């Protein structure tokens, strides 16, 4: 007969494979069921915020919320029981998210409004990356992160320039339009400049004088050019970054193959 501690260890290993490893079989079905439960849970929280729906189906929503909370609580306990270091897992990103997914329901017993914090459960959907094998795209996301970090100084300078422009334009419109036309202060003018420069255009405040409308036209046209600047900065960094990490094919001369490639992405020849 197999010793009890060995049987327990074997059970923990099987449970670990099911819960943490997205493989064909029980592990895949567990992940899919968990994601569906998360989506249902978020839908319940959202519907509970609709007064008319809550009045008509309040008991059903309350029951579903507690059933799902119990399921997530049991799942959280199973995760802690089958990992080598429960404390380390509890302090990890997903460990904290798993805990935050169940706490609001219990806190809501004393503070009813806390139950709406359950929408944090949607963050658990990030596990879908493992289910769909999307981890292969991490390299591309790292490349984008490096491009953003490399262009940080240019972006800061750009934002400072935009900040200066909107202050000047806001002050100018305050002088031109004045309080009678809604520009009651310079901050109010700066607000208008930001809304107009970003082409949002709420319409809650608008210039009435010909001079103000002329400035507004200039700001609108300027906005289209300004919006494209950050995109150009990041794109330039992405292009230069890919060139720095590319291999050159001795057969066709292409430089589009990344360092990790063994073969040219254009002609298929082997690259060193």
Secondary structure, DSSP 4 states (H G I P E B T S, - for coil): ---HHHHHHHHHHHHHHHHH---TTHHHHHHHHHHHHHHHHHHHHHHHTSHHHHHHHHHHHHHHHHHHHHHHHHHHHHHHHHSS-HHHHHTSHHHHHHHHHHHHHHHTTT-GGGGGGGGGGGGGGGGHHHHTTGGGGHHHHHHHHHHHHHTHHHHHHHHHHHHHHHHHHHHHHHHHH-GGGT--SHHHHHHHHHHHHTT----SS---SHHHHHHHHHHHHHHHHHHHHHHHHHHHHHHHHHHHTEEPPTTT----EETT-SB-TTT--B--
